[in-house]
Structure formats: structure tokens, C-alpha cells
Amino acid sequence: MAESVVSDKHQINRIKMHVQGLDENIQGGVPEGNITLVSGAAGTMKSSVCFNVLYHEAVAGKNSIYISLEQSAESLVNHMMNMDYDMRRINLVIIKELAELKTRMAELQDQTLGSMIIVDMGTIRKEIRDVNTDNNKSWLNVIKNVVKKIHTDAGCPLFVLDSLSALYVLSRFENPRIELFYIFEYLRDMRITSFLISEMPLDGSKYSEYEIEDFLADGIITIRLTPFRRQVVREIAVVKMRATACNNDIFSLEFRNGQFQALYGGQNPLL
């Protein structure tokens, strides 16, 4: 589906990040169909922030895809349940075998709840023996085909890839500039709102591995850890967001009472 030109800015549909205090500063959310890098070092809760988006959209009735390349589906879900996310409010589907994909997609036709489909690619990799691990395109094609199949059968408008760094290890890109361009175009052609989790060095020197992703992405959201006295504060900022008048200030990121909150202007909650 080709992207259409709107006649008024209010016609731009947006997906909420469901972070109180942040959505208000990006005109209500991320434009539908955009590809957003969510970049940060280990422990910044990148996966949790992305899961949070898909969970609340599923509560609202939308279907979504979460591809986990390293963390097991059980580990991810248990972590989110420990943060008091009520999985009974959504239809949670965990795919650990490609052979069950068709059956599980057929089951969604009778669902009244929004579905979050988690594909445990780590487990699938252990099960599949016929993929040539020396061919850098094989696993990338498997992932692309899985996303397309689920998107087509379940009508999923939302997608999270966790993470780009794991994808690079798995696929061993030979020409990142060209290969990344086609990955981004693949997602854009599907008009699927995508969140690509990216590992950032501790020194914050770059948002992504090859620094090409920064230009290809429609948006960049960074989450970082900042030492404050004897504690560490998480901070979130929107570096860029196409088709959005966004506040580029730094916000303190907290998870309170089952909800992510961005405290305006980076005001430290410990003060």
C-alpha cells in the first residue's frame, strides 16, 4: 500500500507510546507507518518501553508482532508480568515453531481481544537445521517471511524487532548500506509501524551499529542511564520524528503504578 499525502496535519494517524508526558510532546504519538529506532545501552528498558506500546495497543484491540532474537518469550513475558502487566487483557500468542504458524494464525480469527504475537526466534533457530548459517541472507529472509505472513494473516499494524544488534550477528551483513536500505523499504512497503531496538554504546557516541540506520529511520528515541548521587536515573529523549512537531528536551523516565512516565524537562525525580 503506497503512502498517501494528507490534506491536513490532523489527518496523520498516530500510535501512542503510552508514556505519560511523552505522547503529549510528540503530537500524540508516532505517525502510523513510521520506522522508529529505540536506542540505548543495556538496562535502559528499551524492550519494556516497546512491549508497553504493543501491550496497550492490544488492549485497544490491535494486533502486533514482537520478534525476539535473543531473549526467550518466557523471560520477556515473565519480566513484564512482574511489572504488573495483566496478560488476561490481551490475547498473547507465543510462536516457538514455524510449523505451528499457520494454525496459530487461523485461531486468531475467533479472537475478540487484541493479540500480541511473540515470535521466539532464539528457540526457532535451535530447531531449524536446514538454514545455511554461512549465508547471511538466510535468517534475514526467514524473519522477513515470518513478519509478512503474520502481518498478512492477522492484520498486524505494529511490529517490534528486538534487536538490530542481534540481527547483525545473526545475518552478518556484507554491505550494510544496501542491505539495511532494503530492510527499511520492506517494512515501509507493508505500512507497518515499526520499532527497531538498537544498542547504544555506553558513551552515547552513536545511536546504531552502522550509523546508516539513523538516516533511514523516521524517528529516533533514546533512553540512557545518568548517574545522580548514589543512584542512576533513566532519561528519554526524542532525537527526531518525521511529520511531527516534537519536543527534543530530555525527560526523566520512570515506571510508576503500572505506567511509564516522562517527567518534563528532565526534572530529576530525586530532587
KOLKOL-369615 format. One record per residue: x, y, z of N, C-alpha, C in turn. Coordinates in steps of 0.001 Angstrom, whole numbers, plus 500000, padded with zeros to 6 digits. Example, Ala and Ser with C-alpha at 12.3 -4.5 7.8 and 13.67 -1.06 7.14 Angstrom:
residues 2
513190494310507800512300495500507800513200496700507800512850497750507080513670498940507140512900500030507870
end
This chain:
residues 271
500849498818500000500000500000500000500896501247500000500701502097499044501521503303498936501108504317499990502087505069500464501809506112501443501083507255500753500038507769501401499238508824500808499603510174501416499316511247500662499558512600501134498291513115501801498420513651503016497254514157503730497021515607503348495774516060503485495443517449503168495500518333504401495589517705505568495627518451506822496437517641507828497227518325508661498097517622509602497325516756510595496082517114510843495268516339511774494843514989511184495084514797509891494760513516509258495870512485509454496980512918510018498074511979510283497700511136511496497445509867511265497113508964512367498376508637513157498226508519514466499384508319515324499188507141516281500299506509516612500318505425517581500937505951518871500203505880519947500717506356521228501883505489521698502857506138522339503918505404523019503418504916524377502289505473524826501708505141526128502692505420527252503423506516527068504307507045528108503751508418528481503163508506529672502551509763530104503599510865530161503313511969529481504238513081529449505093513109528199505196511973527518505957511929526266505037512103525071503919511365525058502984511462523936502505512901523736502333513607524835501870514986524754502886515887524057504131515438524000505193516244523409505609515768522021504859514810521463505088514376520074503758514325519323502929515306519610501621515463518949500729514236519100500900513528520193500014512405520474500600511049520200501723510985519485502318509686519225503121509638517942503570508439517604504374508190516408503452508067515198503738508736514087502894508592512896502798507137512444501607506722512085501410505362511598502300505083510387502887503907510363503728503510509246505175503932509395505480504745510395506856505184510601507727504069511168509028504175510918510004503255511487510827504039512504510810503582513742511470504312514823512559503466515462513763504041515570514831503413516337514613503729517807514663502699518643514637502906520086516016502491520574516830503484520858518252503249521082518657503508522528519527502638523041520011502819524402520959501711524791521667501915525878522591500905526383521806499811527110522507498764527529521870497673528266521280498204529569520090497701529919519465498076531174518638499338531136518451499916529949517693501164529865516187500931529689515779499670529604514364499294529467513822499558528060514675499422527067514229499582525669513143498572525323513394497312525666512416496269525351511106496508526084511196496950527329509987497194528129509156498332527544509825499392527102509116500526526511508401500097525231509070499271524417508440498796523174507310497821523459507522496922524411506472495995524816505259496776525313505512497829526058504456498681526599503549499225525493504153499624524380503364500139523243502449499049522714503026497883522429502251496795521843501172496294522795501490496240524081500512495766525065499277496674525094499498497982525224498360498900525334497570498980524027498256498832522901497534498812521630496716497528521496497219496420522053496461495169522052495231495298522946495384495981524076494236496241524954493169497023524196493625497892523281492702498701522477492158497926521274492604496667521116492043495824520060492917495591518857494133496152518842495017495977517681495928494764517849496281494157516732497219493033516734498636493545516474499616492825516977501001493261516805501952492068516789503171492342516301504208491315516203505425491755517002505944490853517828507179491120518567508161489992518222509224490328517490510245489343517140511386489458518149511615488398518918512706488377519882513801487454519367514967488023519124516064487239518548516952486598519608516941487131520821517806486589521870517029486188523114516342487133523740515614486841524970514462485891524684514292484871525512513201483927525299511866484604525556510834484081524928509496484646525105509064484559526566509395483443527221509014483271528620509687484321529504510969484547529257511700485543530033511104486931529848510775487259528614510199488567528310508851488748528990507978487763528844506633487859529414506685487865530939507524487017531525507637486987532987508119488334533529509040488953532811509534490270533221508401491292533206507597491270532159506509492242532043505397491960533063505156490689533352504160490359534375504642490807535747505947490745535965506499491219537228506334492733537372506165493414536232505895494855536256504390495128536334503619494049536573502162494128536788501346494365535525501867493965534366501040493963533159500093492770533240498821493020533026497795491977533124497599491336531753498180490162531555498116489492530251496721488944529948495844488952530929494475488487530676493685489486529840494212490703529721493509491745528963493788491659527466494760490814527082495107490668525669495173489186525308495215488920524024495432487555523556496923487408523263497628486711524125499075486534523990499357485242523235500052485362522112500387484196521287501907484091521207502443482940521603503888482719521547504181481659520482504997482039519507505374481129518420506802480651518663506954479337518847508279478770519075508677477784517978507724477495517076507985476607515947507315477184514712508055477247513613507484477782512378506353476904511859506400475614512178505381474688511693504001475003512265503955475660513425502667475958514049502125477321513649502860478044512820502483479411512476501113479487511806500884478647510818499623478672510080498438478386510992498576477374511868497492477016512774497189478125513768498241478705514319498048479754515309497413481000514693497756481286513447497158482434512777495677482194512514495318480948512192493914480615511952493093480775513227493703480484514374492997480600515654492641482041515985493389482976515427493141484392515727491818484889515160491292484177514173490051484618513531488887484654514511488964483834515568487872483767516540488123484630517769489220485373517754489573486181518918488850487530518930488395487913520094487773489233520247488745490227520876489784489727521523490789490595522128491880490922521116492554492036521337493721492343520531494827491355520852495627490998519857496640489957520032498059490510519940498916490054520845500346490302520732501001488966520406501626488912519227502227487672518754503738487770518945504269486991519875505698486990520156506340485805519447507279486095518563507991485036517842509337484847518519509516483689519140510739483359519864511754482804518870512465483707518196513379483294517140514584482540517681514929482778518948516035482041519538515748480557519588514532480199520006514134478787520058514003478212518657513444478992517743513283478534516360514633478242515737515623479071516033516971478861515479517544477525515926517247477116517164517757475847517679517089474658516998515832474867516571515061473773515980515360473567514502515667474657513798515876474572512354517310474142512055517449473118511260518774472598510927519159472844509478518182473209508646518455473268507205518743474678506700518886475657507615519246477001507185520762477112507159521281477519506029522722477646505857523233478839506663523908478544507778524360479618508654525490480436508041526067479942506942527117480709506276526549481717505292525259481600505044524600482518504104523932483635504908524466484839504783523973485928505615522530486310505316521995485893504182520623486273503817519585485285504331519985484063504722519027483018505062518145483378506253518751483719507385517960484041508565517211485341508403517794486278507697517097487530507426515832487265506626515907486376505659514732486027504859513688485298505693514145484442506608513209483753507500512416484770508308513114485745508881512461486776509694511489487597508857511928488015507677511058488812506803509807488035506411509964486759506093508817485947505692507846485724506844508385485551508061507528485377509236506713486643509483507375487799509429506680489070509648505597489279508594505927489006507347504948489198506273503757488255506422504026486998506792502961486019506969501999486454508079502560486843509225501720487256510351500978488549510025501677489483509396501067490760509034499894490552508083500055489651507131499010489381506145497824488647506760498111487607507555497049486762508097496326487388509279497062488130510113496468488660511344496191490154511279496588490796510180496343492229510053497033493039511126498320492744511355499070493427512414499623494762511919499219495873512504499747497176512094500997497600512855501435496767513841502553497140514705503592496034514771504872496453514845505966495481514822507136495972515666507708495062516458508937495341517206509984494303516842511197494761516539512331493863516326513295494058517486513548492994518228514415493047519401515546492016519218516672492401518695517107493753518419517886493783517106518187494989516628519016495119515428520401494527515648520954494727516831522297494223517124522353492711516992521314492033517483521256490576517359521088490162515900520330490957515148520147490672513724521475490743512979522309491701513334523592491857512657524506490659512923524474490164514141525280488985514482524761487762513734523451487661513649522814486511513011522999486515511503522922487699510896522906487786509436524249488159508810525150488714509600526473489072509107526398489859507802525926491087507902525767491936506728527109492163506027527085492021504718528290492258503921528326493684503380527162494208503033527057495580502541525909496258503289526195496727504532525134497265505390524300498363504749524922499249504010524185500372503429523057499881502516523372498925501666522372498405500728521372497503501437521882496594502274521003495619502922520039496289503903520518497277504634519638497996505554518589498806504808518975499393503692518009500151502887516837499260502486517121498033502055516054497143501617515207496638502779515822496493503964515039496096505132514034497193505491514508498419505523513629499546505858512535499700504803512884499542503535511884499655502469510875498518502535511329497354502953510439496199503116509349496517504140509762497106505255508795497477506293507880498607505828508446499558505108507631500680504618506594500203503607506967499256502771506026498732501776504831498064502440505057497490503633503960496851504359503125497860505138503632499124505242502944500166506002502714499719507444503722499062508016503625498576509380504444499493510283503822499995511338504515500874512277505537500047513044506822500394512902507890499540513409508752500235514449509122499470515454510063499919516474511250498968516450512418499492516084513621498677515974514534499015517149514756498040518010515580498262519193517051498208518795517782499225519220519182499366518820520060499584520043521184498872520088522116499017521209522984500251521005523063501071522041523890502272522016525112502055522918526306502470522469527485502381523338527274503175524622527969502790525677527810503466526962528139504955526881529062505295525977529432506712525859528450507511525012527421506828524473526395507522523688526902508126522409527987507560521862528626508155520687527847507932519400526963506932519380526158506687518184524875505970518576523868506084517715522562505501518003522422504072517487523294503671516572523162502364515953524526501865515481524561500612515089525825499960514741526529500624513580525792500845512485526416501332511259526201502825511029525354503440511834525025504863511723524298505212510422523951504178509662523128504362508464521655504354508884521386503555509924520026503422510415519435504766510829520300505666511336519836506978511791519132507744510680519671507645509466519116508378508320517904507665507720517936506327507767516840505559507191515589505612508066515780505719509371514646505719510295513876507034510228512579506947510464511740508145510516511863508835511866512198508051512873512308508618514212513403507938515013513949508664515982514937508098516899514543508502518317514363507502519162514096507734520581515251507122521367515870507906522229516989507388523009516604507272524480517128506228525104516957506033526542518352505810527113518689506551528152520035506434528700519989506418530220521070505955530801521224505924532250522159507052532660521703507877533574522508509013534030522751508904535538524018508847535959524316508770537395523857510043538107523237509874539252522830511018540064523045510645541522524051511290542131524426510966543501524706509466543590523967508751544408524225507312544550523270506463543726522504507087542866521528506350542074521738506629540588521009505874539789521051506050538341519653506387537864519523507435537083518231507887536576518126507553535097516995506999534694516753506763533265516207508040532643516711508350531458516248509537530744515877509169529318514838509797528827514350509508527474514259510817526687514592510737525398514528511920524542514160511503523129513430512361522444513104512148521034514112512962520226515002512276519544516043512949518760515447513506517476514610512707516830513910513171515631512639512371515449511661512966514764510415512276514458509795512972513251509866512329512107509336512935510886507825513160510996507372514207510328505955514580510307505422514839511710506303515326512585505914515565513977506623516797514521505860517667515164506458518777515888506738518270517297507990517875517544508299517227518811509192518065519702509048517845520980509885518484521975511132517623522136512300518179521834513542517417521893514233517499523249513498517976524262514066518060525604514322516645526143515075516590527221515355515318527890514390515160529053513761513989529132512788513710530184513304512580531073513038512660532341513316511534533231512246510468532999512675509224532869511752508126532591511579507277533841510321507124534256510019506299535418508865505363535109508788504277535864507651503364535772506964503383537130505791504015537174505050504166538414503628503648538260503194502876539246501792502415539285501355501796537960502236500982537387501897500272536161501935501107534905502584502271534967502610503143533792503960503846533665504457503923532425505655504702532168505306506181532201506205506969532779506003508406532868507291509114532471507126510181531689508258511039531329508078512355532051509000512649532948508907513881533719509493515018532925508731516060532743509058517133531823510403517801532100511126518040531008512350518819531090513489518147531815513421516833531937514496516135532601514582516465534076513483516964534658513497517281536077513727516001536871514766516011537664515156514796538356514179514467539487513586513258539459512597512903540471513184512776541876514532512741541947515172512566543250515396513893543963515227514977543246515469516300543862514379516613544892
end
